[in-house]
Amino acid sequence: MKPQASPKILPAMAEPETLRLARAGDRDAFADLYNEHRGAVYTFIQRKVYNPHLADDLTQDVFVRALSRLETYAWQGRGFGAWLNTIARNLVTDHFKRSSTRRETTVAEMFDADEVVASAEEAALDHLSRAERRAAVATALAFLSPGQRAVLERRYLQDMSVQEAAASMNTTTGAVKTMTYRAMQAATGRLAPLRGAA
């Protein structure tokens, strides 16, 4: 029987100075954190809600909540962005739970000069069509293998580069490219009937 190697003990990374200052109440340090992470948080939310105005509002809510709970944040060696994404994911989930019982229309949607709706019937059909497409994509993703789903989530939902996805999946960039291609082919095959109906 081979002796097992003991797990490597990685040295704990020190809490970044900006984060430490922000936790101590330094507003400029929190502003630096905001400027550093706002784009990634906005992109994460935008890909979940498909509405730039709502994504902007929820992004602001993420940072308001982060600021109000900054003293509860415990540095664990992971990036501060991961904590912000957890807050963002929870806010998006809460938003969809609330909006499932009521229909909200933002002022921007009401007065969007680029979008002219001919009738309420057309708007309802458009909304139904988008909902059907989202359901079809969710169904197609459900039929993928866990590895394929993971690579698509990393590449397109978390907006990771090929190299970042490979590092997070502990594999090579070539494997990520191949898995992405195969996952897209499988998902496209599941979505082919939807394209024919459109």
Disulfide bonds with the S-S distance in Angstrom:
none
